[in-house]
Amino acid sequence: MTQNKLPGGSQDSADPAEPTDSTDSTDSTDPAASAHSTGSPDRASRRYTGYVIEVISQEVQLPNGQVVGLDLIRHPGASAVVPFLSRDKVMLIRHYRYAVGGTLFEVPAGKLEPGEAPEACAARELEEETGWRAGKLELLGSIWTSPGFTDERIHLYAAHDLDPTEQRLQKDEIIELVPMPLEEALNLVWSGQLSDAKSALALVYAARREGLLR
């Protein structure tokens, strides 16, 4: 994501299109609808397109033959990255999140832009949110965030061989950089002080890759 430099300066991006909502039918040729159901009962579906996500309310046929109503959130996917300042030191961020009413410890992350590869997204988000450029990115794994209602998938990376560059925060990003030993970051996970799921799992994956966990 891009903009609001810490400290001083900002670089605003254009505002996204206004959200819209509409009503259609599941017997349309919408690939998102057909890919997640095994039948096509002729049931009305309601669709809302927001700034980032699309919400679809529709009835679908499950593999057991049952027809049920579901609220589904379509998401473009995202990447998250653990930046290694050294073998045993990482860069976390403290990120203000309006939805939870406060700040969270996290690793840098953001959604995929149209046509963007997950690795490219991880490199971009690292630069924009922290002002560090990765010399090497290593894929740690990929996760489904909440498969009960969304198809969001986050790809987790570790970044090594960092070089300083320009931080470029978006206008909705209020971020503080928090470098710390990897062991201390793991203690934040164990104690519950770091409760962001993608960040906790990314740190655990990274720590195991570095031989700190078995």
C-alpha positions as YAML, in Angstrom:
chain: A
units: angstrom
residues:
- id: 1
  name: MET
  ca: [0.00, 0.00, 0.00]
- id: 2
  name: THR
  ca: [1.38, 3.54, -0.68]
- id: 3
  name: GLN
  ca: [1.72, 6.91, 1.13]
- id: 4
  name: ASN
  ca: [1.93, 9.16, 4.39]
- id: 5
  name: LYS
  ca: [5.61, 9.06, 5.23]
- id: 6
  name: LEU
  ca: [6.75, 8.68, 8.81]
- id: 7
  name: PRO
  ca: [7.72, 11.28, 9.69]
- id: 8
  name: GLY
  ca: [6.37, 14.00, 7.40]
- id: 9
  name: GLY
  ca: [5.12, 13.98, 3.83]
- id: 10
  name: SER
  ca: [2.44, 11.98, 2.03]
- id: 11
  name: GLN
  ca: [1.69, 10.62, -1.38]
- id: 12
  name: ASP
  ca: [-2.03, 10.10, -1.86]
- id: 13
  name: SER
  ca: [-3.37, 7.62, -4.38]
- id: 14
  name: ALA
  ca: [-6.63, 8.11, -6.27]
- id: 15
  name: ASP
  ca: [-9.81, 7.20, -4.40]
- id: 16
  name: PRO
  ca: [-11.41, 3.91, -5.52]
- id: 17
  name: ALA
  ca: [-14.79, 3.77, -7.19]
- id: 18
  name: GLU
  ca: [-17.86, 4.16, -5.01]
- id: 19
  name: PRO
  ca: [-19.32, 0.90, -3.64]
- id: 20
  name: THR
  ca: [-22.29, -0.56, -5.51]
- id: 21
  name: ASP
  ca: [-24.89, -3.24, -4.90]
- id: 22
  name: SER
  ca: [-27.07, -5.22, -7.25]
- id: 23
  name: THR
  ca: [-29.33, -8.26, -7.49]
- id: 24
  name: ASP
  ca: [-28.85, -11.08, -9.98]
- id: 25
  name: SER
  ca: [-29.32, -14.85, -10.31]
- id: 26
  name: THR
  ca: [-27.00, -17.76, -9.67]
- id: 27
  name: ASP
  ca: [-27.73, -19.19, -13.12]
- id: 28
  name: SER
  ca: [-25.50, -16.49, -14.62]
- id: 29
  name: THR
  ca: [-22.09, -17.26, -16.10]
- id: 30
  name: ASP
  ca: [-20.28, -15.61, -13.17]
- id: 31
  name: PRO
  ca: [-17.14, -17.78, -12.70]
- id: 32
  name: ALA
  ca: [-16.87, -16.84, -9.02]
- id: 33
  name: ALA
  ca: [-20.36, -18.21, -8.37]
- id: 34
  name: SER
  ca: [-19.91, -21.44, -10.33]
- id: 35
  name: ALA
  ca: [-16.44, -22.19, -8.96]
- id: 36
  name: HIS
  ca: [-17.73, -22.44, -5.39]
- id: 37
  name: SER
  ca: [-20.87, -24.54, -5.88]
- id: 38
  name: THR
  ca: [-21.65, -27.96, -7.30]
- id: 39
  name: GLY
  ca: [-25.07, -27.03, -8.69]
- id: 40
  name: SER
  ca: [-26.92, -24.04, -10.05]
- id: 41
  name: PRO
  ca: [-30.30, -23.75, -8.31]
- id: 42
  name: ASP
  ca: [-32.25, -20.83, -9.74]
- id: 43
  name: ARG
  ca: [-32.08, -18.64, -6.64]
- id: 44
  name: ALA
  ca: [-31.71, -14.89, -6.46]
- id: 45
  name: SER
  ca: [-28.37, -13.57, -5.21]
- id: 46
  name: ARG
  ca: [-27.54, -10.12, -3.92]
- id: 47
  name: ARG
  ca: [-24.18, -8.57, -4.60]
- id: 48
  name: TYR
  ca: [-22.38, -5.63, -3.00]
- id: 49
  name: THR
  ca: [-19.09, -4.34, -4.38]
- id: 50
  name: GLY
  ca: [-17.09, -2.24, -1.91]
- id: 51
  name: TYR
  ca: [-13.72, -0.50, -2.03]
- id: 52
  name: VAL
  ca: [-11.76, -3.75, -1.63]
- id: 53
  name: ILE
  ca: [-14.14, -6.70, -1.36]
- id: 54
  name: GLU
  ca: [-17.23, -8.09, -3.05]
- id: 55
  name: VAL
  ca: [-20.03, -9.57, -0.93]
- id: 56
  name: ILE
  ca: [-22.37, -12.12, -2.48]
- id: 57
  name: SER
  ca: [-25.48, -13.50, -0.76]
- id: 58
  name: GLN
  ca: [-26.79, -16.52, -2.63]
- id: 59
  name: GLU
  ca: [-28.16, -20.04, -2.33]
- id: 60
  name: VAL
  ca: [-25.81, -22.81, -3.46]
- id: 61
  name: GLN
  ca: [-25.98, -26.57, -3.73]
- id: 62
  name: LEU
  ca: [-23.43, -28.42, -1.58]
- id: 63
  name: PRO
  ca: [-21.76, -31.76, -2.46]
- id: 64
  name: ASN
  ca: [-24.29, -33.55, -0.19]
- id: 65
  name: GLY
  ca: [-27.16, -32.19, -2.32]
- id: 66
  name: GLN
  ca: [-28.37, -29.68, 0.26]
- id: 67
  name: VAL
  ca: [-29.20, -26.15, -0.88]
- id: 68
  name: VAL
  ca: [-28.16, -23.49, 1.63]
- id: 69
  name: GLY
  ca: [-27.94, -19.72, 1.79]
- id: 70
  name: LEU
  ca: [-24.43, -18.30, 2.13]
- id: 71
  name: ASP
  ca: [-22.87, -14.87, 2.49]
- id: 72
  name: LEU
  ca: [-19.54, -14.96, 0.65]
- id: 73
  name: ILE
  ca: [-16.81, -12.34, 0.57]
- id: 74
  name: ARG
  ca: [-14.66, -12.35, -2.57]
- id: 75
  name: HIS
  ca: [-11.16, -10.97, -1.98]
- id: 76
  name: PRO
  ca: [-8.25, -10.51, -4.42]
- id: 77
  name: GLY
  ca: [-5.77, -12.13, -2.01]
- id: 78
  name: ALA
  ca: [-2.77, -10.63, -0.23]
- id: 79
  name: SER
  ca: [0.86, -11.08, 0.75]
- id: 80
  name: ALA
  ca: [2.54, -10.65, 4.14]
- id: 81
  name: VAL
  ca: [6.27, -10.51, 4.77]
- id: 82
  name: VAL
  ca: [8.61, -10.93, 7.76]
- id: 83
  name: PRO
  ca: [11.54, -8.52, 7.22]
- id: 84
  name: PHE
  ca: [14.84, -9.82, 8.65]
- id: 85
  name: LEU
  ca: [17.24, -7.03, 9.65]
- id: 86
  name: SER
  ca: [19.70, -9.75, 10.66]
- id: 87
  name: ARG
  ca: [19.45, -13.48, 11.29]
- id: 88
  name: ASP
  ca: [17.85, -12.96, 14.71]
- id: 89
  name: LYS
  ca: [16.25, -9.53, 14.36]
- id: 90
  name: VAL
  ca: [13.03, -8.60, 12.51]
- id: 91
  name: MET
  ca: [11.07, -5.47, 11.69]
- id: 92
  name: LEU
  ca: [7.50, -5.45, 12.94]
- id: 93
  name: ILE
  ca: [5.04, -2.61, 12.52]
- id: 94
  name: ARG
  ca: [2.47, -1.17, 14.90]
- id: 95
  name: HIS
  ca: [-0.51, -0.51, 12.65]
- id: 96
  name: TYR
  ca: [-3.67, 1.46, 13.51]
- id: 97
  name: ARG
  ca: [-6.74, -0.57, 12.52]
- id: 98
  name: TYR
  ca: [-10.07, 1.25, 12.57]
- id: 99
  name: ALA
  ca: [-12.04, -2.03, 12.55]
- id: 100
  name: VAL
  ca: [-10.62, -3.10, 15.93]
- id: 101
  name: GLY
  ca: [-10.42, 0.39, 17.39]
- id: 102
  name: GLY
  ca: [-6.69, 0.52, 18.03]
- id: 103
  name: THR
  ca: [-3.20, -0.51, 16.99]
- id: 104
  name: LEU
  ca: [-1.90, -4.02, 16.35]
- id: 105
  name: PHE
  ca: [1.54, -5.53, 16.08]
- id: 106
  name: GLU
  ca: [1.82, -6.90, 12.55]
- id: 107
  name: VAL
  ca: [4.21, -7.76, 9.75]
- id: 108
  name: PRO
  ca: [3.97, -5.66, 6.57]
- id: 109
  name: ALA
  ca: [1.14, -6.86, 4.33]
- id: 110
  name: GLY
  ca: [-1.34, -5.79, 1.69]
- id: 111
  name: LYS
  ca: [-3.71, -6.96, -1.01]
- id: 112
  name: LEU
  ca: [-2.72, -8.05, -4.49]
- id: 113
  name: GLU
  ca: [-3.21, -5.51, -7.23]
- id: 114
  name: PRO
  ca: [-4.90, -6.77, -10.44]
- id: 115
  name: GLY
  ca: [-2.52, -9.11, -12.24]
- id: 116
  name: GLU
  ca: [0.14, -8.80, -9.52]
- id: 117
  name: ALA
  ca: [2.12, -11.89, -8.45]
- id: 118
  name: PRO
  ca: [2.22, -12.61, -4.68]
- id: 119
  name: GLU
  ca: [6.02, -12.21, -4.52]
- id: 120
  name: ALA
  ca: [5.84, -8.84, -6.26]
- id: 121
  name: CYS
  ca: [3.12, -7.76, -3.83]
- id: 122
  name: ALA
  ca: [5.27, -8.78, -0.84]
- id: 123
  name: ALA
  ca: [8.24, -6.78, -2.17]
- id: 124
  name: ARG
  ca: [6.07, -3.73, -2.86]
- id: 125
  name: GLU
  ca: [4.33, -3.76, 0.52]
- id: 126
  name: LEU
  ca: [7.64, -4.15, 2.32]
- id: 127
  name: GLU
  ca: [9.04, -1.05, 0.62]
- id: 128
  name: GLU
  ca: [5.90, 1.04, 0.98]
- id: 129
  name: GLU
  ca: [5.19, 0.26, 4.64]
- id: 130
  name: THR
  ca: [8.73, 0.08, 6.05]
- id: 131
  name: GLY
  ca: [11.11, 1.80, 3.64]
- id: 132
  name: TRP
  ca: [13.21, -1.36, 3.19]
- id: 133
  name: ARG
  ca: [13.87, -3.21, -0.10]
- id: 134
  name: ALA
  ca: [14.35, -6.98, -0.07]
- id: 135
  name: GLY
  ca: [17.39, -8.49, -1.74]
- id: 136
  name: LYS
  ca: [15.82, -11.94, -1.36]
- id: 137
  name: LEU
  ca: [12.27, -13.14, -0.70]
- id: 138
  name: GLU
  ca: [11.50, -16.64, 0.53]
- id: 139
  name: LEU
  ca: [8.01, -18.16, 0.40]
- id: 140
  name: LEU
  ca: [7.01, -19.54, 3.81]
- id: 141
  name: GLY
  ca: [3.51, -20.76, 2.96]
- id: 142
  name: SER
  ca: [-0.02, -19.66, 2.10]
- id: 143
  name: ILE
  ca: [-3.12, -19.54, 4.30]
- id: 144
  name: TRP
  ca: [-6.89, -19.23, 3.96]
- id: 145
  name: THR
  ca: [-7.90, -16.55, 6.44]
- id: 146
  name: SER
  ca: [-11.57, -17.43, 7.14]
- id: 147
  name: PRO
  ca: [-12.77, -20.11, 4.67]
- id: 148
  name: GLY
  ca: [-16.23, -20.21, 6.20]
- id: 149
  name: PHE
  ca: [-17.16, -17.00, 4.41]
- id: 150
  name: THR
  ca: [-14.29, -15.66, 2.30]
- id: 151
  name: ASP
  ca: [-11.89, -16.85, -0.41]
- id: 152
  name: GLU
  ca: [-9.11, -14.54, 0.83]
- id: 153
  name: ARG
  ca: [-5.71, -16.23, 0.66]
- id: 154
  name: ILE
  ca: [-2.56, -14.66, 2.11]
- id: 155
  name: HIS
  ca: [0.90, -15.65, 0.91]
- id: 156
  name: LEU
  ca: [3.57, -15.48, 3.62]
- id: 157
  name: TYR
  ca: [7.19, -14.51, 2.90]
- id: 158
  name: ALA
  ca: [10.48, -13.86, 4.67]
- id: 159
  name: ALA
  ca: [12.61, -10.97, 3.37]
- id: 160
  name: HIS
  ca: [16.41, -10.97, 3.65]
- id: 161
  name: ASP
  ca: [19.35, -8.80, 2.55]
- id: 162
  name: LEU
  ca: [17.45, -5.55, 3.14]
- id: 163
  name: ASP
  ca: [18.52, -2.18, 1.77]
- id: 164
  name: PRO
  ca: [17.01, 1.18, 2.84]
- id: 165
  name: THR
  ca: [14.67, 2.92, 0.41]
- id: 166
  name: GLU
  ca: [11.75, 5.39, 0.65]
- id: 167
  name: GLN
  ca: [8.72, 4.62, 2.80]
- id: 168
  name: ARG
  ca: [5.45, 5.42, 0.97]
- id: 169
  name: LEU
  ca: [2.33, 5.09, 3.09]
- id: 170
  name: GLN
  ca: [-1.26, 5.41, 1.92]
- id: 171
  name: LYS
  ca: [-3.51, 7.98, 3.54]
- id: 172
  name: ASP
  ca: [-5.28, 5.25, 5.57]
- id: 173
  name: GLU
  ca: [-2.02, 3.82, 6.94]
- id: 174
  name: ILE
  ca: [-0.80, 4.95, 10.36]
- id: 175
  name: ILE
  ca: [2.30, 2.84, 10.94]
- id: 176
  name: GLU
  ca: [5.14, 2.82, 13.47]
- id: 177
  name: LEU
  ca: [8.24, 0.74, 12.77]
- id: 178
  name: VAL
  ca: [9.19, -1.60, 15.63]
- id: 179
  name: PRO
  ca: [12.47, -3.51, 15.18]
- id: 180
  name: MET
  ca: [13.04, -6.31, 17.69]
- id: 181
  name: PRO
  ca: [14.72, -9.68, 18.16]
- id: 182
  name: LEU
  ca: [12.81, -12.55, 16.54]
- id: 183
  name: GLU
  ca: [12.62, -14.27, 19.93]
- id: 184
  name: GLU
  ca: [10.91, -11.19, 21.40]
- id: 185
  name: ALA
  ca: [8.43, -11.14, 18.50]
- id: 186
  name: LEU
  ca: [7.60, -14.79, 19.23]
- id: 187
  name: ASN
  ca: [7.06, -13.92, 22.89]
- id: 188
  name: LEU
  ca: [4.51, -11.33, 21.76]
- id: 189
  name: VAL
  ca: [2.71, -14.14, 19.93]
- id: 190
  name: TRP
  ca: [2.79, -16.54, 22.90]
- id: 191
  name: SER
  ca: [1.58, -13.83, 25.30]
- id: 192
  name: GLY
  ca: [-1.27, -12.73, 23.01]
- id: 193
  name: GLN
  ca: [0.10, -9.21, 22.60]
- id: 194
  name: LEU
  ca: [0.52, -9.95, 18.90]
- id: 195
  name: SER
  ca: [-2.93, -11.26, 17.97]
- id: 196
  name: ASP
  ca: [-3.03, -10.61, 14.23]
- id: 197
  name: ALA
  ca: [-3.36, -14.13, 12.80]
- id: 198
  name: LYS
  ca: [-1.40, -13.72, 9.54]
- id: 199
  name: SER
  ca: [1.47, -12.03, 11.36]
- id: 200
  name: ALA
  ca: [1.61, -14.61, 14.14]
- id: 201
  name: LEU
  ca: [1.69, -17.51, 11.71]
- id: 202
  name: ALA
  ca: [4.23, -15.79, 9.46]
- id: 203
  name: LEU
  ca: [6.55, -15.29, 12.45]
- id: 204
  name: VAL
  ca: [6.14, -18.92, 13.53]
- id: 205
  name: TYR
  ca: [6.90, -20.13, 9.99]
- id: 206
  name: ALA
  ca: [9.92, -17.83, 9.79]
- id: 207
  name: ALA
  ca: [11.24, -18.91, 13.19]
- id: 208
  name: ARG
  ca: [10.97, -22.56, 12.26]
- id: 209
  name: ARG
  ca: [12.76, -21.87, 8.98]
- id: 210
  name: GLU
  ca: [15.57, -20.24, 10.97]
- id: 211
  name: GLY
  ca: [15.81, -23.24, 13.29]
- id: 212
  name: LEU
  ca: [14.36, -21.55, 16.39]
- id: 213
  name: LEU
  ca: [11.31, -23.85, 16.52]
- id: 214
  name: ARG
  ca: [10.75, -27.53, 15.80]
...
